[in-house]
Amino acid sequence: KQPNVTFEMQVLDEAGKPVVSKPFKGEFKEADPKTPGLMAFAPVPLDLNRTGKFKIVLKATDNIAKKSTEQALDLTVMGDK
Protein backbone atom coordinates (compact mmCIF):
# COMPACT_ATOMS: atom_id res chain seq x y z
CA LYS A 1 0.00 0.00 0.00
CA GLN A 2 1.05 3.57 -0.54
CA PRO A 3 1.80 5.59 2.61
CA ASN A 4 -1.05 7.64 4.01
CA VAL A 5 0.52 10.02 6.53
CA THR A 6 -0.75 13.33 7.82
CA PHE A 7 1.35 15.67 9.91
CA GLU A 8 0.95 18.77 11.97
CA MET A 9 3.39 21.30 13.36
CA GLN A 10 2.65 23.43 16.39
CA VAL A 11 4.92 26.23 17.61
CA LEU A 12 4.79 26.88 21.36
CA ASP A 13 6.23 29.82 23.31
CA GLU A 14 8.26 29.55 26.54
CA ALA A 15 5.07 29.14 28.58
CA GLY A 16 3.93 26.24 26.39
CA LYS A 17 1.17 28.27 24.71
CA PRO A 18 0.60 28.02 20.94
CA VAL A 19 2.05 30.92 18.94
CA VAL A 20 -0.72 30.57 16.30
CA SER A 21 -4.29 29.45 16.90
CA LYS A 22 -4.21 26.45 14.54
CA PRO A 23 -1.31 24.07 13.92
CA PHE A 24 0.13 23.82 10.41
CA LYS A 25 -1.19 20.66 8.74
CA GLY A 26 -0.24 18.67 5.67
CA GLU A 27 0.15 15.21 4.24
CA PHE A 28 2.59 12.92 2.50
CA LYS A 29 1.11 11.58 -0.68
CA GLU A 30 2.09 9.88 -3.88
CA ALA A 31 3.73 12.44 -6.18
CA ASP A 32 2.58 10.88 -9.43
CA PRO A 33 0.71 7.60 -10.03
CA LYS A 34 3.13 6.90 -12.92
CA THR A 35 6.05 6.80 -10.45
CA PRO A 36 4.91 4.61 -7.55
CA GLY A 37 6.97 4.99 -4.41
CA LEU A 38 8.00 8.58 -5.17
CA MET A 39 6.55 10.81 -2.47
CA ALA A 40 6.02 14.58 -2.47
CA PHE A 41 6.22 16.85 0.54
CA ALA A 42 5.75 20.61 0.51
CA PRO A 43 7.58 22.27 3.43
CA VAL A 44 5.75 24.82 5.52
CA PRO A 45 7.55 28.16 5.90
CA LEU A 46 8.07 29.17 9.51
CA ASP A 47 8.09 32.94 10.09
CA LEU A 48 8.86 33.84 13.68
CA ASN A 49 8.76 37.61 14.02
CA ARG A 50 9.98 37.95 17.60
CA THR A 51 12.93 36.82 19.65
CA GLY A 52 12.56 34.20 22.34
CA LYS A 53 12.65 30.51 23.08
CA PHE A 54 10.18 28.29 21.28
CA LYS A 55 9.35 24.62 21.01
CA ILE A 56 8.36 23.14 17.67
CA VAL A 57 6.22 20.02 18.07
CA LEU A 58 5.86 17.75 15.04
CA LYS A 59 3.19 15.05 15.02
CA ALA A 60 2.90 12.43 12.28
CA THR A 61 -0.07 10.08 12.00
CA ASP A 62 -0.05 6.88 9.98
CA ASN A 63 -3.68 6.82 8.83
CA ILE A 64 -3.51 3.16 7.81
CA ALA A 65 -2.16 1.79 11.12
CA LYS A 66 -3.91 4.51 13.15
CA LYS A 67 -0.67 5.32 15.03
CA SER A 68 0.83 8.70 15.87
CA THR A 69 4.26 9.83 16.96
CA GLU A 70 5.51 13.19 18.22
CA GLN A 71 8.90 14.86 18.32
CA ALA A 72 9.81 18.23 19.79
CA LEU A 73 12.61 20.63 18.92
CA ASP A 74 13.75 23.57 21.03
CA LEU A 75 14.44 26.73 19.03
CA THR A 76 15.94 30.02 20.16
CA VAL A 77 15.33 33.05 17.94
CA MET A 78 17.81 35.88 18.46
CA GLY A 79 17.53 39.41 17.11
CA ASP A 80 20.09 41.36 15.11
CA LYS A 81 23.13 42.59 17.00
Sine and cosine of phi, psi and omega as CSV:
sin_phi,cos_phi,sin_psi,cos_psi,sin_omega,cos_omega
0.00,0.00,0.49,-0.87,0.09,-1.00
-0.97,0.25,0.53,-0.85,0.04,-1.00
-0.87,0.49,0.53,-0.85,0.06,-1.00
-0.68,-0.73,1.00,0.06,-0.12,-0.99
-0.83,-0.55,0.77,-0.64,0.15,-0.99
-0.95,-0.32,0.42,-0.91,0.01,-1.00
-0.65,-0.76,0.36,-0.93,0.15,-0.99
-0.61,-0.79,0.49,-0.87,0.01,-1.00
-0.79,-0.62,0.81,-0.58,0.01,-1.00
-0.87,-0.50,0.72,-0.70,0.05,-1.00
-0.96,-0.28,0.82,-0.57,-0.02,-1.00
-0.92,-0.39,0.54,-0.84,0.07,-1.00
-1.00,0.09,-0.10,-0.99,-0.05,-1.00
-0.86,0.50,-0.50,0.87,-0.02,-1.00
-1.00,0.10,-0.02,1.00,0.00,-1.00
1.00,0.09,0.22,0.98,0.01,-1.00
-1.00,-0.06,0.61,-0.79,0.02,-1.00
-0.88,0.48,0.65,-0.76,0.03,-1.00
-0.98,0.21,-0.56,0.83,0.08,-1.00
-0.86,-0.52,0.43,-0.91,-0.11,-0.99
-0.92,0.38,-0.55,0.83,-0.01,-1.00
-0.85,-0.52,0.65,-0.76,0.07,-1.00
-0.93,0.37,0.42,-0.91,0.12,-0.99
-0.96,0.29,0.68,-0.73,-0.03,-1.00
-0.78,-0.62,0.45,-0.89,0.03,-1.00
-0.22,-0.97,-0.15,-0.99,-0.02,-1.00
-0.49,-0.87,0.44,-0.90,0.18,-0.98
-1.00,-0.09,0.75,-0.66,0.02,-1.00
-0.55,-0.83,0.26,-0.96,0.00,-1.00
-0.88,0.48,0.77,-0.64,-0.05,-1.00
-0.93,0.37,-0.70,0.72,-0.06,-1.00
-0.41,-0.91,0.82,-0.58,-0.02,-1.00
-0.83,0.55,-0.38,0.92,0.01,-1.00
-0.97,0.25,-0.27,0.96,0.00,-1.00
-0.81,-0.58,0.96,0.29,-0.04,-1.00
-0.86,0.51,0.62,-0.78,0.00,-1.00
1.00,-0.06,-0.30,0.95,0.05,-1.00
-1.00,0.05,0.86,-0.51,-0.08,-1.00
-0.95,-0.31,0.50,-0.87,0.04,-1.00
-0.90,-0.43,0.62,-0.79,0.04,-1.00
-0.61,-0.79,0.80,-0.59,0.03,-1.00
-0.98,-0.22,0.92,-0.40,-0.01,-1.00
-0.89,0.45,0.45,-0.89,0.02,-1.00
-0.98,-0.21,0.84,-0.55,0.03,-1.00
-0.92,0.39,0.60,-0.80,-0.02,-1.00
-0.87,-0.49,0.96,-0.28,0.00,-1.00
-0.96,-0.27,0.97,-0.25,0.10,-0.99
-0.98,-0.21,0.85,-0.53,-0.13,-0.99
-0.96,-0.27,0.31,0.95,0.07,-1.00
-0.54,-0.84,0.43,-0.90,0.02,-1.00
-0.98,0.22,0.33,-0.94,0.05,-1.00
0.58,-0.82,-0.04,-1.00,0.04,-1.00
-0.97,-0.25,0.73,-0.69,-0.06,-1.00
-0.75,-0.66,0.30,-0.95,0.12,-0.99
-0.81,-0.59,0.78,-0.62,0.05,-1.00
-0.97,-0.24,0.86,-0.51,-0.02,-1.00
-0.95,-0.33,0.86,-0.51,0.02,-1.00
-0.96,-0.29,0.77,-0.64,0.04,-1.00
-0.82,-0.57,0.79,-0.61,0.05,-1.00
-0.88,-0.47,0.69,-0.73,-0.01,-1.00
-0.84,-0.55,0.85,-0.53,0.12,-0.99
-0.99,0.14,0.95,-0.30,-0.09,-1.00
-0.96,0.27,-0.26,0.96,0.04,-1.00
-0.99,0.13,-0.75,0.66,-0.02,-1.00
-1.00,0.08,-0.16,0.99,-0.02,-1.00
0.86,0.51,0.69,0.72,0.03,-1.00
-0.83,-0.56,0.59,-0.81,0.03,-1.00
-0.84,-0.54,0.43,-0.90,0.11,-0.99
-0.63,-0.78,0.52,-0.86,-0.01,-1.00
-0.79,-0.61,0.56,-0.83,0.12,-0.99
-0.68,-0.73,0.55,-0.83,0.01,-1.00
-0.83,-0.55,0.53,-0.85,0.00,-1.00
-0.73,-0.69,0.80,-0.59,0.08,-1.00
-0.99,0.14,0.65,-0.76,-0.04,-1.00
-0.66,-0.75,0.78,-0.62,0.07,-1.00
-0.94,-0.35,0.82,-0.57,0.02,-1.00
-0.96,-0.27,0.86,-0.52,0.00,-1.00
-0.94,-0.35,0.53,-0.85,0.01,-1.00
-0.99,0.13,0.07,-1.00,0.05,-1.00
-0.92,0.39,0.57,-0.82,0.04,-1.00
-0.97,-0.25,0.00,0.00,0.00,0.00
